[in-house]
């Protein structure tokens, strides 16, 4: 990251912090919880890892460990609300940021299974004239390139957007308004040439599903959430994003131990990003989803195999994964492979990964922001991940 961008990011965080301080946080709506795993054979071993990390910079934390050879375990540590001294519990739900990309990816694959899309379909067949006017080289881009982030499209959430957002952090945006931030820009690379992770790709996939099925959120609900009984998963329904059990959101702007409550800002951002962000869900629901991608019947066996076999390299600093394909990150680790996704936001972070070899799932959910904060990225996506794998 060059010096100009670093300075701009610092200004962005300072101004956002000032705007957040003007908005009082709302009282924590904490659920009563009967999810108790205290009798699990490895309760002490697993819980000690969580407690170590909530004493080392993570505000609140819930982890799910689901191994093929033992009962599922779930535990929580730290605080759902620091101000009210309310501890996190196993019934808290979380803002899951980019985990929605896996859901949009599966919905896209389901349309391919239905014969309504093909990997090499050109995206300009499925987008309105209003959207096509915003997207550079749309006539050359394919569904597969969006799924892999190999379209070469620039990201929406760059300096121009951040500058506008700093000036008016209360503004909400439609998908077309957000896509307007890539209008007239050059491609980062030629289509299909290289991987460049950009929310633009999955926002466009959500719009393509809209054109085919009427509404991508209803389609995901009917094809993913309802069949898997993901009853604690919310995406622009009910009172979203004001959901009981959603903890306060925090960032640590200067990595100095001083955390700030940015709950209202986090909810505003969650509420206006569709297709590439925004699901609020329980840890158990999200672990259920990722496990069923590979063990269930959401997609055909041939497309499951394609997720495993068709991954493009993603060697990016401070990211957990080494590959990406179809809405799923992959991690190659000592001859074994994990598939899942990371979610990173201003006041939340998470990941779920499923080990295709051992059929083990690890889900990590926190109310601590990692977006733009490299120290927290390393703590949560690096050190905590390694510690959890070590105790399996």
ChimeraX attribute file (.defattr): number of C-alpha atoms within 10 A of each C-alpha:
attribute: neighborCount
match mode: 1-to-1
recipient: residues
	/A:1	5
	/A:2	6
	/A:3	8
	/A:4	9
	/A:5	12
	/A:6	12
	/A:7	10
	/A:8	14
	/A:9	17
	/A:10	15
	/A:11	15
	/A:12	17
	/A:13	18
	/A:14	15
	/A:15	15
	/A:16	19
	/A:17	18
	/A:18	10
	/A:19	17
	/A:20	19
	/A:21	12
	/A:22	8
	/A:23	13
	/A:24	11
	/A:25	17
	/A:26	9
	/A:27	11
	/A:28	17
	/A:29	17
	/A:30	20
	/A:31	15
	/A:32	11
	/A:33	10
	/A:34	9
	/A:35	12
	/A:36	13
	/A:37	15
	/A:38	13
	/A:39	9
	/A:40	14
	/A:41	12
	/A:42	15
	/A:43	14
	/A:44	11
	/A:45	12
	/A:46	21
	/A:47	18
	/A:48	12
	/A:49	16
	/A:50	24
	/A:51	17
	/A:52	15
	/A:53	20
	/A:54	17
	/A:55	12
	/A:56	11
	/A:57	20
	/A:58	25
	/A:59	26
	/A:60	29
	/A:61	28
	/A:62	26
	/A:63	26
	/A:64	22
	/A:65	23
	/A:66	22
	/A:67	17
	/A:68	11
	/A:69	9
	/A:70	12
	/A:71	13
	/A:72	15
	/A:73	22
	/A:74	24
	/A:75	23
	/A:76	24
	/A:77	25
	/A:78	25
	/A:79	22
	/A:80	28
	/A:81	24
	/A:82	20
	/A:83	12
	/A:84	10
	/A:85	10
	/A:86	15
	/A:87	17
	/A:88	26
	/A:89	26
	/A:90	24
	/A:91	23
	/A:92	25
	/A:93	28
	/A:94	26
	/A:95	30
	/A:96	28
	/A:97	26
	/A:98	24
	/A:99	27
	/A:100	25
	/A:101	29
	/A:102	24
	/A:103	27
	/A:104	26
	/A:105	21
	/A:106	25
	/A:107	24
	/A:108	27
	/A:109	25
	/A:110	20
	/A:111	16
	/A:112	16
	/A:113	16
	/A:114	11
	/A:115	9
	/A:116	13
	/A:117	20
	/A:118	16
	/A:119	14
	/A:120	11
	/A:121	16
	/A:122	18
	/A:123	21
	/A:124	19
	/A:125	13
	/A:126	18
	/A:127	20
	/A:128	12
	/A:129	9
	/A:130	9
	/A:131	18
	/A:132	18
	/A:133	15
	/A:134	19
	/A:135	24
	/A:136	18
	/A:137	18
	/A:138	19
	/A:139	12
	/A:140	14
	/A:141	23
	/A:142	21
	/A:143	23
	/A:144	20
	/A:145	25
	/A:146	29
	/A:147	25
	/A:148	28
	/A:149	28
	/A:150	26
	/A:151	30
	/A:152	25
	/A:153	29
	/A:154	24
	/A:155	19
	/A:156	20
	/A:157	16
	/A:158	14
	/A:159	14
	/A:160	11
	/A:161	15
	/A:162	19
	/A:163	15
	/A:164	11
	/A:165	17
	/A:166	18
	/A:167	13
	/A:168	12
	/A:169	17
	/A:170	12
	/A:171	12
	/A:172	14
	/A:173	14
	/A:174	11
	/A:175	17
	/A:176	14
	/A:177	12
	/A:178	21
	/A:179	23
	/A:180	17
	/A:181	20
	/A:182	22
	/A:183	16
	/A:184	12
	/A:185	13
	/A:186	14
	/A:187	16
	/A:188	16
	/A:189	15
	/A:190	15
	/A:191	20
	/A:192	17
	/A:193	12
	/A:194	18
	/A:195	23
	/A:196	19
	/A:197	20
	/A:198	21
	/A:199	23
	/A:200	24
	/A:201	27
	/A:202	26
	/A:203	23
	/A:204	24
	/A:205	25
	/A:206	22
	/A:207	22
	/A:208	23
	/A:209	23
	/A:210	17
	/A:211	15
	/A:212	15
	/A:213	14
	/A:214	12
	/A:215	14
	/A:216	22
	/A:217	22
	/A:218	16
	/A:219	17
	/A:220	20
	/A:221	19
	/A:222	12
	/A:223	16
	/A:224	21
	/A:225	21
	/A:226	12
	/A:227	11
	/A:228	16
	/A:229	13
	/A:230	18
	/A:231	11
	/A:232	17
	/A:233	20
	/A:234	21
	/A:235	21
	/A:236	16
	/A:237	10
	/A:238	9
	/A:239	10
	/A:240	16
	/A:241	20
	/A:242	13
	/A:243	18
	/A:244	15
	/A:245	21
	/A:246	24
	/A:247	28
	/A:248	28
	/A:249	31
	/A:250	27
	/A:251	27
	/A:252	22
	/A:253	19
	/A:254	13
	/A:255	13
	/A:256	8
	/A:257	10
	/A:258	11
	/A:259	18
	/A:260	17
	/A:261	23
	/A:262	24
	/A:263	23
	/A:264	19
	/A:265	21
	/A:266	21
	/A:267	18
	/A:268	16
	/A:269	20
	/A:270	23
	/A:271	19
	/A:272	17
	/A:273	19
	/A:274	26
	/A:275	26
	/A:276	23
	/A:277	25
	/A:278	27
	/A:279	27
	/A:280	25
	/A:281	22
	/A:282	25
	/A:283	26
	/A:284	21
	/A:285	17
	/A:286	25
	/A:287	22
	/A:288	19
	/A:289	21
	/A:290	24
	/A:291	21
	/A:292	16
	/A:293	21
	/A:294	22
	/A:295	13
	/A:296	15
	/A:297	11
	/A:298	21
	/A:299	19
	/A:300	16
	/A:301	12
	/A:302	9
	/A:303	19
	/A:304	18
	/A:305	11
	/A:306	13
	/A:307	21
	/A:308	19
	/A:309	10
	/A:310	13
	/A:311	18
	/A:312	18
	/A:313	15
	/A:314	21
	/A:315	13
	/A:316	12
	/A:317	10
	/A:318	15
	/A:319	15
	/A:320	22
	/A:321	23
	/A:322	16
	/A:323	20
	/A:324	27
	/A:325	27
	/A:326	27
	/A:327	27
	/A:328	26
	/A:329	27
	/A:330	26
	/A:331	20
	/A:332	14
	/A:333	11
	/A:334	6
	/A:335	6
	/A:336	11
	/A:337	16
	/A:338	24
	/A:339	26
	/A:340	25
	/A:341	26
	/A:342	24
	/A:343	23
	/A:344	22
	/A:345	25
	/A:346	25
	/A:347	26
	/A:348	27
	/A:349	29
	/A:350	29
	/A:351	26
	/A:352	28
	/A:353	23
	/A:354	26
	/A:355	21
	/A:356	16
	/A:357	10
	/A:358	13
	/A:359	15
	/A:360	19
	/A:361	23
	/A:362	24
	/A:363	25
	/A:364	25
	/A:365	25
	/A:366	32
	/A:367	32
	/A:368	28
	/A:369	27
	/A:370	27
	/A:371	16
	/A:372	16
	/A:373	18
	/A:374	14
	/A:375	16
	/A:376	22
	/A:377	21
	/A:378	17
	/A:379	18
	/A:380	25
	/A:381	21
	/A:382	15
	/A:383	13
	/A:384	18
	/A:385	17
	/A:386	12
	/A:387	15
	/A:388	17
	/A:389	10
	/A:390	8
	/A:391	10
	/A:392	13
